[in-house]
Amino acid sequence: MPLTIYNTLTRKKEPLQPLEEGHVKLYVCGITAYDYCHIGHARSALVFDMVVRYLRHRGYKVTFIRNFTDIDDKIIMRASEQGVESAILAQRFIGEFYADMDALGTLRPDIEPRATEHVAEMIGLIGELIDRDMAYPANGDVYYRVEKFAGYGRLSGRGLDDMQAGARVEVNEKKEHPMDFVLWKGAKPGEPKWSSPWGEGRPGWHIECSAMSRKYLGDTFDIHGGGKDLVFPHHENEIAQSCGASGKPFANLWMHHGFVTIKDEKMSKSLGNFLTIRDVLKGYDPEALRLFIFSTHYRNPLDFTETALQDARSGLERMYECLARIDALPAGDPDAPGHISGQDWQRLESLAQWFHAAMDNDFNSAQALAHLFDAIKTLNRLLRALPERPAQQDIQVMRHAAAVFRELAGVLGLVRCDPAEVVAAAKSKILAGLDLSEEEILDCIARRNQARAAKDWAASDQVRDHLLAHRIVLKDTPEGTMWEVRK
């Protein structure tokens, strides 16, 4: 089955068919650098991190471009409020963005163009649009003629008349049509400016991605991505600009992820109901945040709750604890008969197949995670059933399954750490909240084992009950007696 992606432009799933065989060219709209990133930005970054990781996992070469908007009305306003230059403010928050992305463990794009470094390319593209009568200068500004582009509104599914009727369009006598949008803004006092054939000024927001994607990926490329909030007007305008200038298709597939909501209301800075990435990471591991985000399909809304994050943290703990137990297993007895049934063996052998089927279906990470947790459930059941002298073949089956699990989970950026170290760190944190030290717990376990060996069940039960009184639960496994805290 081919990898299919839901195309916002056609409103259906389509097979990925790269223009260059085996090479996917991807452009994603990045941040406007004027503030700290919130978890909506985290979702965007992690969704496309997953896309890139999975495509490479499947053998594709990927050229991944994500831009920075480092000149914009919001940047200029925030810089003025803080009494600094726009360039300094933008550079500061680009640095903060990298700090957040490194904390999340995202892959760096192959190229990260900045708007201010590509003004010449934008001016050139605007000139082409004017030459093709798709744009017009007006007293220092330049506007795009939306009525000249027959496909305008196709991405968002809106007609031009509907847009005009439903929009709060600012009266602007410079425009030929109320929905025409700005490509070049004439200079205002105190604002950053560049020279152009139409006078000093700066580019509009929409033109930057058209110019930068064209420079690095060509007139037509494979996938353009971003959030649903960018469908209109930003991506609609990109299509009009790029196709209007080249006369060719722009992006063959359009991917848009859903909003992050809080109590079913879209999270945004204007509403004041947003959480920064660094705020969330103060209380949760970055991999737990990844698991939370990937537990919902990328196109659906994602409602942020503490309960959902805690569930994700618990799920991540189950993964690491299972893998740590498998890593600690003995080599096994080569002469002992195996106990893993053909049905369980098939379940574990089919993990990669089912994972790939889920991800090939429009990157269905929620379904892929369900298959991973099914594998953990099977492995935990097999661990509990192992005899004191487990068979070598059973150990080998479980270790192979664990290795496959780690490779697949890695596609989602999960279980990238050493399981034993993660479990040990979690144990240390737990111990800090107990009134028994680990040495005391291990001493109790040793005394219980001695009592069991001597068949002194009363003494064994007494130790067990003592530990239970301190919320310590014991589990006897092939790797020895394990303990955990009762929640």
C-alpha positions as CSV (number, residue, x, y, z in Angstrom):
1,M,0.0,0.0,0.0
2,P,1.5,3.4,-1.0
3,L,1.9,6.2,1.5
4,T,-1.1,8.5,1.3
5,I,-1.5,12.1,2.5
6,Y,-4.7,14.1,2.9
7,N,-4.3,17.0,0.5
8,T,-6.1,20.1,1.7
9,L,-6.3,21.4,-1.9
10,T,-8.2,18.4,-3.2
11,R,-9.9,17.4,0.1
12,K,-8.9,13.8,-0.3
13,K,-6.1,11.4,0.4
14,E,-3.6,11.1,-2.4
15,P,-0.5,8.9,-2.8
16,L,2.8,10.5,-2.3
17,Q,4.5,10.7,-5.7
18,P,7.6,12.8,-5.5
19,L,8.5,14.8,-8.5
20,E,12.0,13.4,-8.2
21,E,11.9,9.7,-7.5
22,G,12.8,8.9,-3.9
23,H,13.3,12.5,-3.0
24,V,10.6,14.5,-1.1
25,K,10.9,18.3,-1.0
26,L,9.0,19.8,1.9
27,Y,8.4,23.4,2.9
28,V,6.9,24.3,6.2
29,C,6.0,27.8,7.4
30,G,7.9,28.7,10.5
31,I,7.5,31.1,13.4
32,T,7.2,34.9,13.4
33,A,10.0,35.7,15.8
34,Y,8.5,38.1,18.4
35,D,7.7,36.0,21.5
36,Y,8.2,32.6,23.2
37,C,6.8,29.6,21.5
38,H,3.6,28.0,22.9
39,I,2.5,24.4,22.6
40,G,0.6,25.2,19.4
41,H,4.1,25.8,17.9
42,A,5.3,22.6,19.5
43,R,2.6,20.7,17.7
44,S,3.6,22.1,14.4
45,A,7.3,21.4,15.0
46,L,6.6,17.9,16.2
47,V,4.2,16.9,13.5
48,F,6.6,17.8,10.7
49,D,9.5,16.3,12.7
50,M,7.5,13.1,12.7
51,V,6.8,13.4,8.9
52,V,10.5,13.9,8.1
53,R,11.6,11.1,10.4
54,Y,9.0,8.7,9.0
55,L,9.8,9.5,5.3
56,R,13.5,8.9,6.0
57,H,12.7,5.7,7.9
58,R,10.9,4.6,4.7
59,G,13.9,5.3,2.6
60,Y,13.1,8.7,1.1
61,K,15.6,11.4,0.8
62,V,14.0,14.5,2.3
63,T,14.9,18.2,1.8
64,F,13.2,20.0,4.6
65,I,12.9,23.8,4.5
66,R,11.3,25.8,7.4
67,N,11.5,29.6,7.3
68,F,11.8,32.3,9.9
69,T,9.7,35.5,9.6
70,D,12.1,38.1,11.1
71,I,10.4,41.2,9.8
72,D,6.7,41.8,10.3
73,D,4.2,44.2,11.9
74,K,4.1,42.2,15.1
75,I,7.9,42.2,15.4
76,I,8.1,46.0,14.7
77,M,5.4,46.7,17.3
78,R,7.0,44.5,20.0
79,A,10.5,46.0,19.3
80,S,9.1,49.5,19.6
81,E,7.4,48.6,22.9
82,Q,10.7,47.2,24.3
83,G,12.8,50.0,22.8
84,V,15.1,47.7,20.7
85,E,15.7,47.3,17.0
86,S,13.5,44.8,15.1
87,A,16.5,42.8,14.1
88,I,17.7,42.4,17.7
89,L,14.3,41.3,18.9
90,A,13.9,38.8,16.1
91,Q,17.3,37.3,16.6
92,R,16.6,36.9,20.4
93,F,13.4,34.9,19.8
94,I,15.0,32.8,17.1
95,G,17.5,31.8,19.7
96,E,14.7,31.1,22.2
97,F,13.0,29.0,19.5
98,Y,16.1,26.9,19.0
99,A,16.3,26.4,22.8
100,D,12.8,25.1,22.8
101,M,13.3,22.8,19.7
102,D,16.5,21.4,21.2
103,A,14.6,20.6,24.4
104,L,11.9,18.8,22.3
105,G,14.6,16.9,20.4
106,T,13.4,18.0,17.0
107,L,15.5,17.5,13.9
108,R,16.9,20.7,12.4
109,P,15.6,21.5,8.9
110,D,18.1,21.3,6.0
111,I,17.7,25.0,5.3
112,E,16.2,27.7,7.5
113,P,15.9,30.8,5.4
114,R,15.1,34.2,7.0
115,A,12.9,36.7,5.3
116,T,15.3,39.6,5.7
117,E,18.0,37.6,3.9
118,H,15.8,37.1,0.8
119,V,14.4,40.5,0.1
120,A,16.1,40.6,-3.3
121,E,14.3,37.4,-4.3
122,M,11.0,38.9,-3.1
123,I,11.6,42.0,-5.1
124,G,12.4,39.9,-8.2
125,L,9.2,37.9,-7.8
126,I,7.0,41.0,-7.3
127,G,8.6,42.4,-10.5
128,E,7.6,39.3,-12.4
129,L,4.0,39.6,-11.1
130,I,3.8,43.2,-12.3
131,D,5.2,42.2,-15.7
132,R,2.5,39.5,-16.0
133,D,-0.2,42.1,-15.0
134,M,-0.9,40.1,-11.8
135,A,0.2,42.9,-9.6
136,Y,0.2,46.7,-9.6
137,P,2.2,49.5,-7.9
138,A,0.1,52.1,-6.0
139,N,1.8,55.1,-4.3
140,G,4.8,53.2,-2.9
141,D,2.9,49.9,-2.2
142,V,2.4,47.0,-4.6
143,Y,-0.8,44.8,-4.6
144,Y,-1.7,41.5,-6.0
145,R,-4.8,41.5,-8.4
146,V,-6.8,38.6,-7.0
147,E,-9.4,38.8,-9.8
148,K,-6.6,37.9,-12.3
149,F,-6.0,34.5,-10.7
150,A,-8.8,32.1,-11.6
151,G,-8.0,29.6,-8.9
152,Y,-8.1,32.1,-6.0
153,G,-10.0,30.5,-3.1
154,R,-9.6,26.9,-4.2
155,L,-7.4,25.9,-1.2
156,S,-9.8,27.4,1.4
157,G,-12.9,26.5,-0.5
158,R,-14.1,30.1,-0.6
159,G,-15.3,32.1,-3.5
160,L,-14.1,35.7,-4.0
161,D,-17.5,37.2,-3.4
162,D,-18.0,35.1,-0.3
163,M,-14.7,36.2,1.1
164,Q,-15.5,39.8,0.5
165,A,-18.9,39.5,2.1
166,G,-17.6,37.7,5.1
167,A,-14.4,39.7,5.7
168,R,-13.9,42.9,7.6
169,V,-12.0,44.6,4.8
170,E,-10.2,47.8,5.6
171,V,-11.1,50.6,3.2
172,N,-8.0,51.3,1.1
173,E,-8.3,53.6,-1.8
174,K,-5.0,52.3,-3.2
175,K,-6.6,48.9,-4.0
176,E,-8.4,48.1,-7.2
177,H,-10.4,45.4,-5.4
178,P,-11.0,45.1,-1.7
179,M,-9.5,41.6,-1.5
180,D,-6.3,42.6,-3.2
181,F,-3.4,41.9,-0.9
182,V,-0.1,43.7,-0.3
183,L,3.2,42.4,-1.8
184,W,5.3,45.5,-0.9
185,K,4.7,48.1,1.8
186,G,5.9,51.6,1.4
187,A,8.3,52.8,4.1
188,K,6.8,54.3,7.3
189,P,8.9,56.5,9.6
190,G,11.1,54.6,12.0
191,E,10.5,51.2,10.3
192,P,13.1,48.9,8.7
193,K,13.2,49.5,5.0
194,W,14.9,48.3,1.8
195,S,15.3,49.9,-1.6
196,S,13.1,48.7,-4.5
197,P,11.9,49.9,-7.9
198,W,8.7,51.1,-6.2
199,G,10.5,53.1,-3.5
200,E,11.8,52.3,-0.1
201,G,9.8,49.8,2.0
202,R,9.5,46.2,3.1
203,P,7.9,43.0,1.8
204,G,4.5,41.9,2.8
205,W,4.2,38.7,4.8
206,H,2.8,36.4,2.1
207,I,5.5,37.0,-0.5
208,E,8.3,35.7,1.6
209,C,7.4,32.0,1.5
210,S,6.7,32.1,-2.2
211,A,10.2,33.6,-2.9
212,M,12.1,31.4,-0.4
213,S,10.4,28.1,-1.4
214,R,11.1,28.9,-5.1
215,K,14.7,29.6,-4.4
216,Y,15.4,26.3,-2.6
217,L,12.8,23.9,-4.0
218,G,11.9,25.3,-7.5
219,D,8.6,26.5,-8.9
220,T,6.9,23.2,-8.0
221,F,7.7,20.9,-5.1
222,D,6.1,18.0,-3.3
223,I,4.6,19.1,0.1
224,H,3.8,22.4,1.7
225,G,2.8,22.3,5.4
226,G,1.6,24.4,8.3
227,G,-1.3,24.9,10.7
228,K,-4.9,25.2,9.6
229,D,-4.8,28.9,10.6
230,L,-2.6,29.5,7.6
231,V,-4.9,28.1,5.0
232,F,-6.5,31.5,4.5
233,P,-5.1,34.0,3.7
234,H,-1.5,33.0,3.9
235,H,-1.3,29.8,1.9
236,E,-4.1,30.9,-0.4
237,N,-2.1,34.0,-1.3
238,E,1.1,32.0,-1.7
239,I,-0.6,29.9,-4.3
240,A,-1.8,33.0,-6.1
241,Q,1.6,34.6,-6.1
242,S,3.7,31.5,-7.0
243,C,1.4,30.2,-9.8
244,G,0.7,33.7,-11.0
245,A,4.4,34.3,-11.6
246,S,5.4,30.9,-12.9
247,G,2.3,29.6,-14.6
248,K,3.0,26.2,-13.0
249,P,1.6,24.3,-10.1
250,F,3.0,25.3,-6.7
251,A,2.9,22.5,-4.1
252,N,1.4,19.1,-5.1
253,L,0.3,18.2,-1.6
254,W,-0.9,20.6,1.2
255,M,-0.7,19.3,4.8
256,H,-2.4,21.3,7.6
257,H,-2.4,20.2,11.3
258,G,-5.3,21.0,13.7
259,F,-5.4,23.6,16.4
260,V,-4.4,23.0,20.0
261,T,-7.3,23.9,22.2
262,I,-7.8,24.5,25.9
263,K,-11.3,23.5,27.1
264,D,-12.3,23.3,23.4
265,E,-11.3,26.9,22.7
266,K,-8.4,27.6,20.3
267,M,-5.3,28.5,22.1
268,S,-3.9,31.9,21.1
269,K,-1.9,34.8,22.5
270,S,-4.8,37.2,21.8
271,L,-7.1,35.2,24.1
272,G,-4.4,34.8,26.7
273,N,-5.0,31.1,27.1
274,F,-1.7,29.8,25.9
275,L,1.1,27.8,27.6
276,T,4.7,28.2,26.4
277,I,6.7,25.1,25.6
278,R,9.1,25.8,28.4
279,D,6.3,26.1,30.9
280,V,5.0,22.6,30.0
281,L,8.5,21.1,30.0
282,K,9.0,22.3,33.6
283,G,6.6,19.6,34.7
284,Y,6.8,17.0,31.9
285,D,9.4,15.1,30.0
286,P,9.7,16.2,26.3
287,E,8.9,12.6,25.2
288,A,5.7,12.7,27.3
289,L,4.7,15.9,25.4
290,R,5.5,14.1,22.1
291,L,3.4,11.1,23.1
292,F,0.5,13.4,24.1
293,I,0.6,15.2,20.8
294,F,0.9,12.1,18.7
295,S,-2.0,10.4,20.5
296,T,-4.3,12.5,18.3
297,H,-4.2,12.4,14.5
298,Y,-2.4,15.6,13.3
299,R,-5.4,16.9,11.4
300,N,-7.8,16.8,14.4
301,P,-8.0,19.4,17.2
302,L,-5.9,18.6,20.2
303,D,-7.4,19.5,23.6
304,F,-4.7,20.3,26.2
305,T,-5.4,18.9,29.7
306,E,-3.2,18.0,32.6
307,T,-4.9,14.6,32.8
308,A,-4.0,13.9,29.1
309,L,-0.4,14.8,29.8
310,Q,-0.3,12.7,32.9
311,D,-1.7,9.7,30.9
312,A,1.0,10.3,28.3
313,R,3.7,10.3,31.0
314,S,2.3,7.0,32.4
315,G,2.3,5.5,29.0
316,L,5.9,6.5,28.4
317,E,6.9,5.0,31.8
318,R,5.3,1.7,30.7
319,M,7.4,1.7,27.6
320,Y,10.7,2.4,29.4
321,E,10.0,-0.1,32.2
322,C,9.2,-2.9,29.8
323,L,12.3,-2.3,27.8
324,A,14.5,-2.0,30.9
325,R,13.2,-5.4,32.1
326,I,13.9,-7.0,28.7
327,D,17.4,-5.5,28.7
328,A,18.1,-7.0,32.1
329,L,17.0,-10.5,31.1
330,P,19.6,-13.3,31.3
331,A,20.9,-15.0,28.2
332,G,18.5,-17.9,28.8
333,D,18.8,-21.7,28.8
334,P,19.6,-23.0,25.3
335,D,18.2,-26.4,26.2
336,A,14.9,-25.2,27.8
337,P,11.7,-25.5,25.7
338,G,10.2,-22.2,24.6
339,H,6.9,-21.0,26.1
340,I,6.0,-18.2,23.6
341,S,3.0,-19.3,21.6
342,G,2.8,-19.0,17.8
343,Q,0.1,-16.4,18.2
344,D,2.2,-14.2,20.4
345,W,5.2,-14.6,18.2
346,Q,3.1,-13.5,15.2
347,R,1.8,-10.5,17.1
348,L,5.3,-9.3,17.8
349,E,6.6,-10.1,14.3
350,S,3.7,-8.1,12.8
351,L,4.5,-5.0,14.8
352,A,6.4,-3.2,12.0
353,Q,3.9,-4.2,9.4
354,W,1.0,-2.7,11.4
355,F,2.9,0.4,12.4
356,H,3.8,1.1,8.8
357,A,0.2,0.6,7.7
358,A,-0.9,3.1,10.2
359,M,1.7,5.7,9.3
360,D,1.2,5.1,5.6
361,N,-2.4,6.1,6.1
362,D,-1.8,9.9,6.3
363,F,0.7,9.6,9.2
364,N,-1.9,8.2,11.6
365,S,0.3,8.4,14.7
366,A,-2.5,7.7,17.1
367,Q,-3.1,4.3,15.5
368,A,0.6,3.6,15.3
369,L,0.9,4.3,19.0
370,A,-1.9,1.9,19.7
371,H,0.1,-0.9,17.9
372,L,3.2,0.0,20.0
373,F,1.2,-0.2,23.2
374,D,-0.3,-3.5,22.1
375,A,3.3,-4.8,21.7
376,I,4.1,-3.5,25.2
377,K,1.1,-5.3,26.6
378,T,2.2,-8.6,25.0
379,L,5.8,-8.2,26.1
380,N,4.7,-7.5,29.7
381,R,2.5,-10.5,29.7
382,L,5.3,-12.7,28.4
383,L,7.7,-11.3,31.0
384,R,5.3,-12.2,33.8
385,A,4.9,-15.7,32.5
386,L,8.7,-16.4,32.1
387,P,9.9,-19.3,34.3
388,E,12.9,-19.0,36.6
389,R,15.1,-20.5,33.9
390,P,13.7,-19.0,30.7
391,A,14.4,-20.5,27.4
392,Q,17.1,-18.8,25.2
393,Q,14.8,-18.8,22.2
394,D,12.1,-16.9,24.2
395,I,14.7,-14.3,25.4
396,Q,15.8,-13.8,21.8
397,V,12.3,-13.3,20.5
398,M,11.6,-10.7,23.2
399,R,14.9,-8.9,22.6
400,H,14.3,-8.8,18.9
401,A,10.8,-7.4,19.4
402,A,12.2,-4.8,21.8
403,A,14.8,-3.7,19.2
404,V,12.1,-3.4,16.5
405,F,9.9,-1.5,19.0
406,R,12.7,1.0,19.8
407,E,13.3,1.6,16.1
408,L,9.6,2.3,15.4
409,A,9.1,4.4,18.5
410,G,12.2,6.4,17.4
411,V,10.2,7.5,14.3
412,L,8.0,9.4,16.7
413,G,11.0,10.6,18.7
414,L,10.2,8.3,21.6
415,V,12.3,6.0,23.9
416,R,15.5,7.6,22.7
417,C,17.2,7.3,26.1
418,D,18.7,4.3,27.9
419,P,15.8,2.5,29.6
420,A,17.8,1.4,32.6
421,E,18.9,5.0,33.2
422,V,15.4,6.4,32.8
423,V,13.9,3.8,35.2
424,A,16.7,4.4,37.7
425,A,16.1,8.2,37.5
426,A,12.4,7.7,38.0
427,K,13.1,5.4,41.0
428,S,15.3,8.0,42.6
429,K,12.6,10.6,42.2
430,I,10.1,8.1,43.8
431,L,12.5,7.4,46.6
432,A,12.8,11.0,47.4
433,G,9.1,11.0,48.3
434,L,9.2,7.8,50.5
435,D,10.2,7.3,54.1
436,L,12.3,4.3,53.2
437,S,15.7,4.3,51.5
438,E,16.5,2.0,48.6
439,E,19.0,0.3,50.8
440,E,16.3,-0.5,53.3
441,I,13.9,-1.7,50.6
442,L,16.6,-4.0,49.2
443,D,17.5,-5.3,52.6
444,C,13.8,-6.2,53.2
445,I,13.7,-8.0,49.8
446,A,16.8,-10.0,50.7
447,R,15.3,-11.0,54.1
448,R,12.1,-12.0,52.4
449,N,14.0,-14.1,49.8
450,Q,15.9,-15.8,52.6
451,A,12.6,-16.6,54.4
452,R,11.1,-17.9,51.2
453,A,14.1,-20.1,50.6
454,A,13.7,-21.5,54.1
455,K,10.0,-21.9,53.5
456,D,9.3,-19.6,56.4
457,W,6.2,-18.1,54.8
458,A,5.1,-16.3,57.9
459,A,8.4,-14.3,58.0
460,S,8.1,-13.7,54.2
461,D,4.6,-12.3,54.6
462,Q,5.7,-10.2,57.5
463,V,8.3,-8.4,55.3
464,R,5.9,-8.1,52.4
465,D,3.3,-6.5,54.7
466,H,5.9,-4.1,56.2
467,L,6.7,-2.9,52.7
468,L,3.1,-2.6,51.8
469,A,2.6,-0.3,54.7
470,H,5.1,2.0,53.1
471,R,3.3,1.6,49.7
472,I,6.0,-0.7,48.3
473,V,4.6,-3.6,46.2
474,L,6.9,-6.6,45.3
475,K,6.8,-8.5,42.1
476,D,8.7,-11.8,41.6
477,T,10.1,-12.0,38.0
478,P,12.8,-14.1,36.2
479,E,15.2,-11.1,36.7
480,G,14.6,-11.2,40.4
481,T,12.2,-9.5,42.8
482,M,11.2,-6.1,41.6
483,W,9.5,-3.3,43.6
484,E,7.3,-0.4,42.7
485,V,5.3,2.2,44.6
486,R,1.5,1.8,44.8
487,K,-0.2,4.9,43.4
